[in-house]
Amino acid sequence: MLGDIWSSSEFTAEKLGITEIQLSYFRENGILKPGIHWKSSPQGQNKPWKPKALFNINMCKKVINNFYLIKDENIAA
């Protein structure tokens, strides 16, 4: 069994070597796609609730690494 693939934003940001603000930027600007890279988790929260985002670290890593690779290539050009 693969186990739970979803992690908190704090843990995900730490593992990816970025800040939670940067991770939030990627999510809010559509770079990370819902259902693939992140999902919301209302567990244990009363309504009206502000769901916390949970992230798939492995899927996020691919996109974020590619984002920074492209950014670095544009700077070098």
All heavy atoms as a GROMACS GRO file, in nm:
protein
  623
    1MET      N    1   0.084  -0.119   0.000
    1MET     CA    2   0.000   0.000   0.000
    1MET      C    3   0.088   0.125   0.000
    1MET      O    4   0.190   0.131   0.068
    1MET     CB    5  -0.089  -0.004   0.124
    1MET     CG    6  -0.192   0.103   0.131
    1MET     SD    7  -0.334   0.051   0.037
    1MET     CE    8  -0.439   0.190   0.059
    2LEU      N    9   0.050   0.225  -0.074
    2LEU     CA   10   0.128   0.346  -0.085
    2LEU      C   11   0.116   0.436   0.037
    2LEU      O   12   0.202   0.519   0.061
    2LEU     CB   13   0.084   0.425  -0.210
    2LEU     CG   14   0.113   0.360  -0.344
    2LEU    CD1   15   0.053   0.440  -0.456
    2LEU    CD2   16   0.262   0.343  -0.363
    3GLY      N   17   0.009   0.423   0.112
    3GLY     CA   18  -0.010   0.511   0.227
    3GLY      C   19  -0.074   0.641   0.184
    3GLY      O   20  -0.116   0.660   0.071
    4ASP      N   21  -0.082   0.734   0.277
    4ASP     CA   22  -0.143   0.863   0.249
    4ASP      C   23  -0.045   0.953   0.175
    4ASP      O   24   0.065   0.980   0.223
    4ASP     CB   25  -0.186   0.928   0.381
    4ASP     CG   26  -0.274   1.050   0.360
    4ASP    OD1   27  -0.320   1.071   0.246
    4ASP    OD2   28  -0.298   1.122   0.457
    5ILE      N   29  -0.085   1.000   0.058
    5ILE     CA   30   0.004   1.083  -0.023
    5ILE      C   31  -0.012   1.232   0.006
    5ILE      O   32   0.064   1.313  -0.045
    5ILE     CB   33  -0.016   1.059  -0.173
    5ILE    CG1   34  -0.158   1.096  -0.216
    5ILE    CG2   35   0.017   0.915  -0.210
    5ILE    CD1   36  -0.179   1.098  -0.366
    6TRP      N   37  -0.109   1.269   0.087
    6TRP     CA   38  -0.140   1.409   0.112
    6TRP      C   39  -0.071   1.458   0.238
    6TRP      O   40  -0.077   1.396   0.343
    6TRP     CB   41  -0.291   1.430   0.121
    6TRP     CG   42  -0.359   1.385  -0.005
    6TRP    CD1   43  -0.427   1.268  -0.023
    6TRP    CD2   44  -0.362   1.453  -0.130
    6TRP    NE1   45  -0.472   1.261  -0.152
    6TRP    CE2   46  -0.435   1.373  -0.220
    6TRP    CE3   47  -0.311   1.574  -0.174
    6TRP    CZ2   48  -0.458   1.411  -0.352
    6TRP    CZ3   49  -0.334   1.613  -0.305
    6TRP    CH2   50  -0.408   1.531  -0.393
    7SER      N   51  -0.006   1.576   0.229
    7SER     CA   52   0.069   1.633   0.341
    7SER      C   53   0.028   1.778   0.363
    7SER      O   54  -0.019   1.847   0.271
    7SER     CB   55   0.219   1.630   0.312
    7SER     OG   56   0.261   1.498   0.292
    8SER      N   57   0.054   1.828   0.483
    8SER     CA   58   0.022   1.966   0.517
    8SER      C   59   0.108   2.063   0.435
    8SER      O   60   0.214   2.026   0.383
    8SER     CB   61   0.046   1.991   0.665
    8SER     OG   62   0.185   1.986   0.693
    9SER      N   63   0.064   2.187   0.428
    9SER     CA   64   0.140   2.287   0.354
    9SER      C   65   0.275   2.312   0.421
    9SER      O   66   0.376   2.331   0.353
    9SER     CB   67   0.062   2.418   0.342
    9SER     OG   68   0.033   2.472   0.469
   10GLU      N   69   0.278   2.309   0.553
   10GLU     CA   70   0.404   2.330   0.626
   10GLU      C   71   0.506   2.222   0.592
   10GLU      O   72   0.621   2.251   0.557
   10GLU     CB   73   0.377   2.331   0.776
   10GLU     CG   74   0.500   2.351   0.860
   10GLU     CD   75   0.471   2.348   1.009
   10GLU    OE1   76   0.373   2.284   1.051
   10GLU    OE2   77   0.548   2.410   1.084
   11PHE      N   78   0.464   2.095   0.597
   11PHE     CA   79   0.554   1.983   0.569
   11PHE      C   80   0.595   1.983   0.422
   11PHE      O   81   0.713   1.962   0.390
   11PHE     CB   82   0.485   1.852   0.606
   11PHE     CG   83   0.572   1.731   0.589
   11PHE    CD1   84   0.671   1.702   0.681
   11PHE    CD2   85   0.555   1.644   0.482
   11PHE    CE1   86   0.752   1.590   0.666
   11PHE    CE2   87   0.635   1.532   0.466
   11PHE     CZ   88   0.733   1.506   0.559
   12THR      N   89   0.500   2.011   0.332
   12THR     CA   90   0.529   2.012   0.188
   12THR      C   91   0.631   2.120   0.155
   12THR      O   92   0.728   2.096   0.083
   12THR     CB   93   0.400   2.033   0.107
   12THR    OG1   94   0.308   1.928   0.138
   12THR    CG2   95   0.428   2.034  -0.042
   13ALA      N   96   0.610   2.241   0.207
   13ALA     CA   97   0.702   2.351   0.180
   13ALA      C   98   0.842   2.317   0.230
   13ALA      O   99   0.941   2.341   0.161
   13ALA     CB  100   0.652   2.479   0.245
   14GLU      N  101   0.849   2.258   0.349
   14GLU     CA  102   0.979   2.220   0.405
   14GLU      C  103   1.049   2.119   0.316
   14GLU      O  104   1.168   2.132   0.286
   14GLU     CB  105   0.960   2.162   0.545
   14GLU     CG  106   1.087   2.119   0.612
   14GLU     CD  107   1.063   2.056   0.749
   14GLU    OE1  108   0.972   2.100   0.820
   14GLU    OE2  109   1.136   1.961   0.782
   15LYS      N  110   0.977   2.017   0.272
   15LYS     CA  111   1.036   1.912   0.188
   15LYS      C  112   1.079   1.965   0.051
   15LYS      O  113   1.174   1.915  -0.008
   15LYS     CB  114   0.938   1.795   0.170
   15LYS     CG  115   0.922   1.712   0.294
   15LYS     CD  116   1.052   1.643   0.326
   15LYS     CE  117   1.042   1.557   0.448
   15LYS     NZ  118   1.169   1.498   0.487
   16LEU      N  119   1.007   2.066   0.000
   16LEU     CA  120   1.039   2.121  -0.132
   16LEU      C  121   1.143   2.233  -0.125
   16LEU      O  122   1.189   2.282  -0.228
   16LEU     CB  123   0.912   2.172  -0.200
   16LEU     CG  124   0.807   2.065  -0.232
   16LEU    CD1  125   0.682   2.130  -0.288
   16LEU    CD2  126   0.862   1.960  -0.327
   17GLY      N  127   1.175   2.277  -0.004
   17GLY     CA  128   1.274   2.382   0.012
   17GLY      C  129   1.224   2.520  -0.026
   17GLY      O  130   1.301   2.605  -0.073
   18ILE      N  131   1.093   2.542  -0.009
   18ILE     CA  132   1.034   2.673  -0.036
   18ILE      C  133   0.953   2.715   0.087
   18ILE      O  134   0.938   2.638   0.181
   18ILE     CB  135   0.943   2.669  -0.162
   18ILE    CG1  136   0.826   2.572  -0.144
   18ILE    CG2  137   1.025   2.634  -0.286
   18ILE    CD1  138   0.726   2.572  -0.258
   19THR      N  139   0.901   2.836   0.085
   19THR     CA  140   0.819   2.883   0.196
   19THR      C  141   0.672   2.846   0.171
   19THR      O  142   0.633   2.816   0.057
   19THR     CB  143   0.828   3.036   0.213
   19THR    OG1  144   0.769   3.098   0.098
   19THR    CG2  145   0.972   3.081   0.231
   20GLU      N  146   0.594   2.851   0.278
   20GLU     CA  147   0.450   2.826   0.263
   20GLU      C  148   0.386   2.935   0.176
   20GLU      O  149   0.290   2.907   0.105
   20GLU     CB  150   0.381   2.821   0.399
   20GLU     CG  151   0.405   2.691   0.473
   20GLU     CD  152   0.323   2.681   0.599
   20GLU    OE1  153   0.203   2.649   0.589
   20GLU    OE2  154   0.380   2.708   0.707
   21ILE      N  155   0.440   3.055   0.181
   21ILE     CA  156   0.388   3.164   0.097
   21ILE      C  157   0.411   3.133  -0.050
   21ILE      O  158   0.323   3.153  -0.134
   21ILE     CB  159   0.452   3.299   0.137
   21ILE    CG1  160   0.406   3.337   0.278
   21ILE    CG2  161   0.420   3.408   0.036
   21ILE    CD1  162   0.477   3.455   0.338
   22GLN      N  163   0.530   3.082  -0.083
   22GLN     CA  164   0.557   3.044  -0.222
   22GLN      C  165   0.466   2.930  -0.265
   22GLN      O  166   0.412   2.931  -0.377
   22GLN     CB  167   0.703   3.003  -0.238
   22GLN     CG  168   0.801   3.118  -0.227
   22GLN     CD  169   0.945   3.071  -0.219
   22GLN    OE1  170   0.978   2.985  -0.138
   22GLN    NE2  171   1.030   3.128  -0.302
   23LEU      N  172   0.446   2.832  -0.178
   23LEU     CA  173   0.358   2.720  -0.209
   23LEU      C  174   0.216   2.769  -0.232
   23LEU      O  175   0.149   2.728  -0.328
   23LEU     CB  176   0.362   2.618  -0.094
   23LEU     CG  177   0.287   2.488  -0.115
   23LEU    CD1  178   0.342   2.410  -0.234
   23LEU    CD2  179   0.295   2.403   0.012
   24SER      N  180   0.170   2.862  -0.149
   24SER     CA  181   0.039   2.921  -0.165
   24SER      C  182   0.027   2.997  -0.297
   24SER      O  183  -0.074   2.990  -0.366
   24SER     CB  184   0.010   3.015  -0.048
   24SER     OG  185  -0.116   3.074  -0.061
   25TYR      N  186   0.133   3.066  -0.335
   25TYR     CA  187   0.135   3.137  -0.463
   25TYR      C  188   0.113   3.041  -0.579
   25TYR      O  189   0.033   3.067  -0.669
   25TYR     CB  190   0.268   3.211  -0.481
   25TYR     CG  191   0.287   3.269  -0.619
   25TYR    CD1  192   0.234   3.394  -0.652
   25TYR    CD2  193   0.354   3.197  -0.719
   25TYR    CE1  194   0.249   3.446  -0.780
   25TYR    CE2  195   0.368   3.248  -0.846
   25TYR     CZ  196   0.315   3.372  -0.877
   25TYR     OH  197   0.328   3.423  -1.004
   26PHE      N  198   0.185   2.928  -0.579
   26PHE     CA  199   0.170   2.828  -0.685
   26PHE      C  200   0.028   2.775  -0.691
   26PHE      O  201  -0.027   2.753  -0.799
   26PHE     CB  202   0.268   2.712  -0.664
   26PHE     CG  203   0.412   2.747  -0.693
   26PHE    CD1  204   0.508   2.733  -0.595
   26PHE    CD2  205   0.451   2.790  -0.818
   26PHE    CE1  206   0.642   2.764  -0.621
   26PHE    CE2  207   0.584   2.821  -0.845
   26PHE     CZ  208   0.679   2.809  -0.745
   27ARG      N  209  -0.034   2.754  -0.576
   27ARG     CA  210  -0.170   2.702  -0.571
   27ARG      C  211  -0.271   2.807  -0.618
   27ARG      O  212  -0.356   2.779  -0.702
   27ARG     CB  213  -0.204   2.657  -0.428
   27ARG     CG  214  -0.343   2.599  -0.414
   27ARG     CD  215  -0.369   2.547  -0.275
   27ARG     NE  216  -0.350   2.646  -0.172
   27ARG     CZ  217  -0.442   2.736  -0.134
   27ARG    NH1  218  -0.560   2.738  -0.193
   27ARG    NH2  219  -0.416   2.822  -0.039
   28GLU      N  220  -0.260   2.927  -0.564
   28GLU     CA  221  -0.358   3.032  -0.594
   28GLU      C  222  -0.350   3.084  -0.737
   28GLU      O  223  -0.447   3.138  -0.788
   28GLU     CB  224  -0.340   3.148  -0.495
   28GLU     CG  225  -0.380   3.110  -0.354
   28GLU     CD  226  -0.345   3.216  -0.251
   28GLU    OE1  227  -0.292   3.323  -0.290
   28GLU    OE2  228  -0.368   3.190  -0.132
   29ASN      N  229  -0.236   3.067  -0.802
   29ASN     CA  230  -0.220   3.114  -0.939
   29ASN      C  231  -0.234   3.004  -1.043
   29ASN      O  232  -0.201   3.023  -1.159
   29ASN     CB  233  -0.086   3.188  -0.953
   29ASN     CG  234  -0.091   3.321  -0.883
   29ASN    OD1  235  -0.152   3.415  -0.932
   29ASN    ND2  236  -0.032   3.329  -0.765
   30GLY      N  237  -0.282   2.888  -1.000
   30GLY     CA  238  -0.314   2.780  -1.094
   30GLY      C  239  -0.196   2.700  -1.143
   30GLY      O  240  -0.212   2.619  -1.235
   31ILE      N  241  -0.079   2.722  -1.087
   31ILE     CA  242   0.038   2.643  -1.128
   31ILE      C  243   0.024   2.501  -1.074
   31ILE      O  244   0.056   2.405  -1.143
   31ILE     CB  245   0.168   2.712  -1.082
   31ILE    CG1  246   0.179   2.848  -1.152
   31ILE    CG2  247   0.290   2.626  -1.110
   31ILE    CD1  248   0.283   2.941  -1.094
   32LEU      N  249  -0.025   2.490  -0.951
   32LEU     CA  250  -0.057   2.360  -0.893
   32LEU      C  251  -0.208   2.339  -0.910
   32LEU      O  252  -0.288   2.424  -0.872
   32LEU     CB  253  -0.020   2.355  -0.744
   32LEU     CG  254   0.129   2.373  -0.713
   32LEU    CD1  255   0.151   2.374  -0.563
   32LEU    CD2  256   0.212   2.265  -0.779
   33LYS      N  257  -0.246   2.228  -0.968
   33LYS     CA  258  -0.385   2.200  -1.003
   33LYS      C  259  -0.457   2.125  -0.891
   33LYS      O  260  -0.401   2.031  -0.832
   33LYS     CB  261  -0.393   2.117  -1.132
   33LYS     CG  262  -0.321   2.178  -1.250
   33LYS     CD  263  -0.384   2.309  -1.291
   33LYS     CE  264  -0.311   2.367  -1.411
   33LYS     NZ  265  -0.343   2.503  -1.433
   34PRO      N  266  -0.584   2.164  -0.864
   34PRO     CA  267  -0.661   2.094  -0.762
   34PRO      C  268  -0.687   1.949  -0.802
   34PRO      O  269  -0.708   1.919  -0.919
   34PRO     CB  270  -0.790   2.174  -0.751
   34PRO     CG  271  -0.799   2.252  -0.878
   34PRO     CD  272  -0.659   2.273  -0.926
   35GLY      N  273  -0.682   1.861  -0.704
   35GLY     CA  274  -0.708   1.720  -0.729
   35GLY      C  275  -0.584   1.642  -0.769
   35GLY      O  276  -0.576   1.522  -0.747
   36ILE      N  277  -0.488   1.709  -0.830
   36ILE     CA  278  -0.364   1.644  -0.872
   36ILE      C  279  -0.252   1.682  -0.775
   36ILE      O  280  -0.184   1.596  -0.722
   36ILE     CB  281  -0.324   1.686  -1.015
   36ILE    CG1  282  -0.431   1.641  -1.114
   36ILE    CG2  283  -0.188   1.629  -1.052
   36ILE    CD1  284  -0.412   1.696  -1.254
   37HIS      N  285  -0.236   1.812  -0.756
   37HIS     CA  286  -0.128   1.863  -0.672
   37HIS      C  287  -0.174   1.897  -0.530
   37HIS      O  288  -0.096   1.891  -0.438
   37HIS     CB  289  -0.065   1.987  -0.736
   37HIS     CG  290  -0.013   1.962  -0.872
   37HIS    ND1  291  -0.073   2.012  -0.985
   37HIS    CD2  292   0.091   1.890  -0.915
   37HIS    CE1  293  -0.007   1.973  -1.092
   37HIS    NE2  294   0.094   1.898  -1.052
   38TRP      N  295  -0.301   1.936  -0.515
   38TRP     CA  296  -0.352   1.972  -0.383
   38TRP      C  297  -0.502   1.943  -0.374
   38TRP      O  298  -0.569   1.926  -0.475
   38TRP     CB  299  -0.323   2.118  -0.351
   38TRP     CG  300  -0.398   2.217  -0.437
   38TRP    CD1  301  -0.360   2.265  -0.560
   38TRP    CD2  302  -0.524   2.277  -0.408
   38TRP    NE1  303  -0.454   2.351  -0.607
   38TRP    CE2  304  -0.556   2.362  -0.517
   38TRP    CE3  305  -0.612   2.269  -0.302
   38TRP    CZ2  306  -0.672   2.437  -0.522
   38TRP    CZ3  307  -0.729   2.345  -0.306
   38TRP    CH2  308  -0.757   2.427  -0.415
   39LYS      N  309  -0.550   1.935  -0.252
   39LYS     CA  310  -0.693   1.921  -0.225
   39LYS      C  311  -0.722   1.992  -0.094
   39LYS      O  312  -0.632   2.020  -0.015
   39LYS     CB  313  -0.735   1.774  -0.217
   39LYS     CG  314  -0.681   1.700  -0.095
   39LYS     CD  315  -0.733   1.559  -0.091
   39LYS     CE  316  -0.690   1.489   0.038
   39LYS     NZ  317  -0.750   1.358   0.053
   40SER      N  318  -0.850   2.025  -0.072
   40SER     CA  319  -0.885   2.090   0.053
   40SER      C  320  -0.935   1.986   0.152
   40SER      O  321  -0.988   1.883   0.115
   40SER     CB  322  -0.992   2.198   0.031
   40SER     OG  323  -1.108   2.141  -0.024
   41SER      N  324  -0.914   2.016   0.279
   41SER     CA  325  -0.951   1.923   0.385
   41SER      C  326  -1.031   1.995   0.494
   41SER      O  327  -0.973   2.067   0.575
   41SER     CB  328  -0.826   1.861   0.447
   41SER     OG  329  -0.862   1.782   0.558
   42PRO      N  330  -1.162   1.976   0.496
   42PRO     CA  331  -1.244   2.042   0.598
   42PRO      C  332  -1.254   1.963   0.729
   42PRO      O  333  -1.328   2.002   0.817
   42PRO     CB  334  -1.381   2.050   0.531
   42PRO     CG  335  -1.386   1.926   0.447
   42PRO     CD  336  -1.243   1.908   0.397
   43GLN      N  337  -1.180   1.854   0.742
   43GLN     CA  338  -1.193   1.768   0.859
   43GLN      C  339  -1.170   1.843   0.989
   43GLN      O  340  -1.070   1.913   1.004
   43GLN     CB  341  -1.096   1.650   0.851
   43GLN     CG  342  -1.134   1.552   0.744
   43GLN     CD  343  -1.042   1.431   0.744
   43GLN    OE1  344  -0.938   1.431   0.807
   43GLN    NE2  345  -1.083   1.327   0.675
   44GLY      N  346  -1.263   1.826   1.083
   44GLY     CA  347  -1.251   1.884   1.215
   44GLY      C  348  -1.275   2.034   1.220
   44GLY      O  349  -1.249   2.096   1.321
   45GLN      N  350  -1.328   2.090   1.113
   45GLN     CA  351  -1.353   2.234   1.110
   45GLN      C  352  -1.502   2.259   1.103
   45GLN      O  353  -1.573   2.197   1.025
   45GLN     CB  354  -1.283   2.297   0.990
   45GLN     CG  355  -1.133   2.280   0.992
   45GLN     CD  356  -1.069   2.335   0.866
   45GLN    OE1  357  -1.123   2.421   0.800
   45GLN    NE2  358  -0.952   2.284   0.833
   46ASN      N  359  -1.550   2.351   1.185
   46ASN     CA  360  -1.692   2.387   1.185
   46ASN      C  361  -1.720   2.488   1.075
   46ASN      O  362  -1.632   2.563   1.034
   46ASN     CB  363  -1.730   2.447   1.320
   46ASN     CG  364  -1.716   2.346   1.432
   46ASN    OD1  365  -1.740   2.228   1.413
   46ASN    ND2  366  -1.677   2.392   1.550
   47LYS      N  367  -1.844   2.489   1.028
   47LYS     CA  368  -1.883   2.585   0.924
   47LYS      C  369  -1.911   2.718   0.990
   47LYS      O  370  -1.960   2.722   1.102
   47LYS     CB  371  -2.005   2.536   0.850
   47LYS     CG  372  -1.974   2.416   0.764
   47LYS     CD  373  -2.092   2.376   0.681
   47LYS     CE  374  -2.054   2.259   0.593
   47LYS     NZ  375  -2.162   2.213   0.514
   48PRO      N  376  -1.889   2.834   0.929
   48PRO     CA  377  -1.819   2.842   0.801
   48PRO      C  378  -1.672   2.809   0.820
   48PRO      O  379  -1.609   2.854   0.914
   48PRO     CB  380  -1.837   2.986   0.760
   48PRO     CG  381  -1.856   3.060   0.886
   48PRO     CD  382  -1.919   2.964   0.983
   49TRP      N  383  -1.621   2.729   0.733
   49TRP     CA  384  -1.485   2.681   0.749
   49TRP      C  385  -1.395   2.733   0.640
   49TRP      O  386  -1.437   2.764   0.531
   49TRP     CB  387  -1.480   2.529   0.753
   49TRP     CG  388  -1.549   2.461   0.640
   49TRP    CD1  389  -1.682   2.432   0.631
   49TRP    CD2  390  -1.492   2.413   0.519
   49TRP    NE1  391  -1.711   2.370   0.512
   49TRP    CE2  392  -1.594   2.356   0.441
   49TRP    CE3  393  -1.363   2.412   0.469
   49TRP    CZ2  394  -1.572   2.300   0.317
   49TRP    CZ3  395  -1.341   2.354   0.344
   49TRP    CH2  396  -1.445   2.300   0.271
   50LYS      N  397  -1.272   2.744   0.675
   50LYS     CA  398  -1.168   2.778   0.579
   50LYS      C  399  -1.084   2.652   0.563
   50LYS      O  400  -1.001   2.621   0.649
   50LYS     CB  401  -1.080   2.892   0.630
   50LYS     CG  402  -1.154   3.024   0.639
   50LYS     CD  403  -1.060   3.133   0.682
   50LYS     CE  404  -1.132   3.264   0.691
   50LYS     NZ  405  -1.044   3.372   0.732
   51PRO      N  406  -1.110   2.577   0.457
   51PRO     CA  407  -1.039   2.449   0.443
   51PRO      C  408  -0.888   2.467   0.429
   51PRO      O  409  -0.841   2.563   0.368
   51PRO     CB  410  -1.098   2.389   0.316
   51PRO     CG  411  -1.150   2.506   0.239
   51PRO     CD  412  -1.192   2.607   0.341
   52LYS      N  413  -0.816   2.377   0.489
   52LYS     CA  414  -0.671   2.375   0.476
   52LYS      C  415  -0.636   2.295   0.351
   52LYS      O  416  -0.700   2.196   0.321
   52LYS     CB  417  -0.606   2.312   0.599
   52LYS     CG  418  -0.626   2.392   0.724
   52LYS     CD  419  -0.556   2.327   0.839
   52LYS     CE  420  -0.574   2.411   0.965
   52LYS     NZ  421  -0.505   2.355   1.079
   53ALA      N  422  -0.535   2.340   0.281
   53ALA     CA  423  -0.491   2.268   0.162
   53ALA      C  424  -0.393   2.158   0.202
   53ALA      O  425  -0.308   2.177   0.288
   53ALA     CB  426  -0.424   2.364   0.064
   54LEU      N  427  -0.411   2.042   0.141
   54LEU     CA  428  -0.319   1.930   0.157
   54LEU      C  429  -0.252   1.908   0.022
   54LEU      O  430  -0.316   1.923  -0.082
   54LEU     CB  431  -0.394   1.804   0.200
   54LEU     CG  432  -0.467   1.812   0.334
   54LEU    CD1  433  -0.545   1.683   0.358
   54LEU    CD2  434  -0.369   1.838   0.447
   55PHE      N  435  -0.125   1.872   0.023
   55PHE     CA  436  -0.048   1.865  -0.100
   55PHE      C  437   0.011   1.727  -0.125
   55PHE      O  438   0.048   1.657  -0.031
   55PHE     CB  439   0.066   1.967  -0.096
   55PHE     CG  440   0.017   2.109  -0.093
   55PHE    CD1  441  -0.014   2.170   0.026
   55PHE    CD2  442   0.003   2.180  -0.210
   55PHE    CE1  443  -0.060   2.300   0.030
   55PHE    CE2  444  -0.042   2.310  -0.208
   55PHE     CZ  445  -0.074   2.371  -0.088
   56ASN      N  446   0.021   1.690  -0.253
   56ASN     CA  447   0.090   1.569  -0.296
   56ASN      C  448   0.233   1.613  -0.327
   56ASN      O  449   0.259   1.675  -0.430
   56ASN     CB  450   0.022   1.511  -0.420
   56ASN     CG  451   0.088   1.386  -0.470
   56ASN    OD1  452   0.209   1.370  -0.461
   56ASN    ND2  453   0.008   1.297  -0.525
   57ILE      N  454   0.324   1.584  -0.238
   57ILE     CA  455   0.462   1.634  -0.248
   57ILE      C  456   0.528   1.591  -0.379
   57ILE      O  457   0.592   1.672  -0.446
   57ILE     CB  458   0.547   1.587  -0.128
   57ILE    CG1  459   0.495   1.650   0.001
   57ILE    CG2  460   0.694   1.623  -0.149
   57ILE    CD1  461   0.563   1.598   0.126
   58ASN      N  462   0.513   1.466  -0.417
   58ASN     CA  463   0.581   1.417  -0.538
   58ASN      C  464   0.532   1.487  -0.663
   58ASN      O  465   0.613   1.523  -0.750
   58ASN     CB  466   0.564   1.265  -0.551
   58ASN     CG  467   0.638   1.190  -0.444
   58ASN    OD1  468   0.742   1.234  -0.396
   58ASN    ND2  469   0.585   1.076  -0.404
   59MET      N  470   0.402   1.510  -0.674
   59MET     CA  471   0.348   1.579  -0.792
   59MET      C  472   0.387   1.727  -0.790
   59MET      O  473   0.420   1.784  -0.894
   59MET     CB  474   0.197   1.563  -0.799
   59MET     CG  475   0.152   1.419  -0.822
   59MET     SD  476   0.216   1.348  -0.974
   59MET     CE  477   0.119   1.435  -1.094
   60CYS      N  478   0.385   1.788  -0.672
   60CYS     CA  479   0.423   1.930  -0.661
   60CYS      C  480   0.570   1.949  -0.696
   60CYS      O  481   0.606   2.047  -0.762
   60CYS     CB  482   0.398   1.980  -0.519
   60CYS     SG  483   0.224   1.995  -0.477
   61LYS      N  484   0.653   1.856  -0.654
   61LYS     CA  485   0.797   1.867  -0.678
   61LYS      C  486   0.826   1.875  -0.827
   61LYS      O  487   0.907   1.958  -0.870
   61LYS     CB  488   0.870   1.746  -0.619
   61LYS     CG  489   1.020   1.749  -0.639
   61LYS     CD  490   1.084   1.620  -0.592
   61LYS     CE  491   1.128   1.635  -0.450
   61LYS     NZ  492   1.205   1.519  -0.401
   62LYS      N  493   0.759   1.795  -0.908
   62LYS     CA  494   0.782   1.797  -1.052
   62LYS      C  495   0.750   1.934  -1.112
   62LYS      O  496   0.827   1.987  -1.192
   62LYS     CB  497   0.696   1.690  -1.120
   62LYS     CG  498   0.738   1.549  -1.084
   62LYS     CD  499   0.644   1.448  -1.147
   62LYS     CE  500   0.678   1.308  -1.101
   62LYS     NZ  501   0.588   1.208  -1.157
   63VAL      N  502   0.638   1.989  -1.074
   63VAL     CA  503   0.595   2.118  -1.130
   63VAL      C  504   0.684   2.232  -1.081
   63VAL      O  505   0.727   2.316  -1.160
   63VAL     CB  506   0.447   2.145  -1.093
   63VAL    CG1  507   0.406   2.286  -1.130
   63VAL    CG2  508   0.357   2.044  -1.160
   64ILE      N  509   0.711   2.234  -0.951
   64ILE     CA  510   0.790   2.344  -0.895
   64ILE      C  511   0.934   2.340  -0.944
   64ILE      O  512   0.991   2.445  -0.978
   64ILE     CB  513   0.779   2.343  -0.741
   64ILE    CG1  514   0.636   2.380  -0.702
   64ILE    CG2  515   0.880   2.437  -0.678
   64ILE    CD1  516   0.603   2.362  -0.556
   65ASN      N  517   0.993   2.223  -0.953
   65ASN     CA  518   1.130   2.213  -1.007
   65ASN      C  519   1.133   2.262  -1.151
   65ASN      O  520   1.226   2.332  -1.191
   65ASN     CB  521   1.182   2.070  -0.998
   65ASN     CG  522   1.221   2.032  -0.858
   65ASN    OD1  523   1.237   2.116  -0.771
   65ASN    ND2  524   1.236   1.903  -0.835
   66ASN      N  525   1.035   2.226  -1.230
   66ASN     CA  526   1.027   2.270  -1.369
   66ASN      C  527   1.008   2.422  -1.376
   66ASN      O  528   1.069   2.488  -1.459
   66ASN     CB  529   0.913   2.198  -1.441
   66ASN     CG  530   0.917   2.222  -1.590
   66ASN    OD1  531   1.022   2.221  -1.651
   66ASN    ND2  532   0.801   2.243  -1.648
   67PHE      N  533   0.927   2.477  -1.287
   67PHE     CA  534   0.904   2.621  -1.284
   67PHE      C  535   1.034   2.696  -1.259
   67PHE      O  536   1.066   2.792  -1.329
   67PHE     CB  537   0.803   2.655  -1.173
   67PHE     CG  538   0.778   2.802  -1.157
   67PHE    CD1  539   0.686   2.867  -1.238
   67PHE    CD2  540   0.845   2.875  -1.061
   67PHE    CE1  541   0.662   3.003  -1.223
   67PHE    CE2  542   0.823   3.012  -1.045
   67PHE     CZ  543   0.731   3.075  -1.126
   68TYR      N  544   1.112   2.652  -1.161
   68TYR     CA  545   1.238   2.719  -1.131
   68TYR      C  546   1.343   2.694  -1.239
   68TYR      O  547   1.426   2.781  -1.265
   68TYR     CB  548   1.290   2.678  -0.993
   68TYR     CG  549   1.214   2.748  -0.883
   68TYR    CD1  550   1.136   2.678  -0.794
   68TYR    CD2  551   1.221   2.887  -0.870
   68TYR    CE1  552   1.064   2.744  -0.693
   68TYR    CE2  553   1.152   2.952  -0.770
   68TYR     CZ  554   1.074   2.881  -0.681
   68TYR     OH  555   1.005   2.946  -0.584
   69LEU      N  556   1.339   2.578  -1.305
   69LEU     CA  557   1.432   2.551  -1.414
   69LEU      C  558   1.406   2.647  -1.530
   69LEU      O  559   1.499   2.707  -1.584
   69LEU     CB  560   1.416   2.406  -1.461
   69LEU     CG  561   1.502   2.363  -1.580
   69LEU    CD1  562   1.649   2.368  -1.542
   69LEU    CD2  563   1.464   2.223  -1.625
   70ILE      N  564   1.280   2.666  -1.564
   70ILE     CA  565   1.244   2.758  -1.673
   70ILE      C  566   1.282   2.901  -1.635
   70ILE      O  567   1.337   2.975  -1.716
   70ILE     CB  568   1.094   2.747  -1.706
   70ILE    CG1  569   1.065   2.612  -1.772
   70ILE    CG2  570   1.049   2.862  -1.796
   70ILE    CD1  571   0.920   2.580  -1.786
   71LYS      N  572   1.256   2.939  -1.511
   71LYS     CA  573   1.289   3.073  -1.463
   71LYS      C  574   1.440   3.098  -1.473
   71LYS      O  575   1.483   3.201  -1.520
   71LYS     CB  576   1.242   3.090  -1.319
   71LYS     CG  577   1.260   3.227  -1.262
   71LYS     CD  578   1.203   3.233  -1.121
   71LYS     CE  579   1.233   3.365  -1.057
   71LYS     NZ  580   1.185   3.372  -0.920
   72ASP      N  581   1.521   2.998  -1.431
   72ASP     CA  582   1.666   3.012  -1.438
   72ASP      C  583   1.716   3.020  -1.582
   72ASP      O  584   1.809   3.094  -1.611
   72ASP     CB  585   1.735   2.895  -1.366
   72ASP     CG  586   1.719   2.903  -1.215
   72ASP    OD1  587   1.684   3.012  -1.163
   72ASP    OD2  588   1.741   2.800  -1.148
   73GLU      N  589   1.654   2.946  -1.673
   73GLU     CA  590   1.695   2.949  -1.814
   73GLU      C  591   1.666   3.087  -1.874
   73GLU      O  592   1.744   3.137  -1.955
   73GLU     CB  593   1.623   2.841  -1.893
   73GLU     CG  594   1.675   2.702  -1.863
   73GLU     CD  595   1.596   2.593  -1.935
   73GLU    OE1  596   1.497   2.624  -2.002
   73GLU    OE2  597   1.636   2.476  -1.921
   74ASN      N  598   1.556   3.149  -1.834
   74ASN     CA  599   1.522   3.282  -1.886
   74ASN      C  600   1.619   3.388  -1.833
   74ASN      O  601   1.650   3.483  -1.904
   74ASN     CB  602   1.378   3.320  -1.849
   74ASN     CG  603   1.277   3.240  -1.928
   74ASN    OD1  604   1.306   3.190  -2.036
   74ASN    ND2  605   1.158   3.225  -1.874
   75ILE      N  606   1.667   3.372  -1.713
   75ILE     CA  607   1.762   3.467  -1.656
   75ILE      C  608   1.897   3.454  -1.727
   75ILE      O  609   1.963   3.553  -1.756
   75ILE     CB  610   1.779   3.443  -1.503
   75ILE    CG1  611   1.650   3.482  -1.432
   75ILE    CG2  612   1.896   3.522  -1.449
   75ILE    CD1  613   1.645   3.444  -1.286
   76ALA      N  614   1.938   3.331  -1.759
   76ALA     CA  615   2.067   3.306  -1.823
   76ALA      C  616   2.068   3.352  -1.969
   76ALA      O  617   2.175   3.381  -2.024
   76ALA     CB  618   2.102   3.158  -1.816
   77ALA      N  619   1.952   3.360  -2.031
   77ALA     CA  620   1.946   3.396  -2.173
   77ALA      C  621   1.969   3.542  -2.199
   77ALA      O  622   1.966   3.628  -2.125
   77ALA     CB  623   1.812   3.355  -2.230
   0.00000   0.00000   0.00000
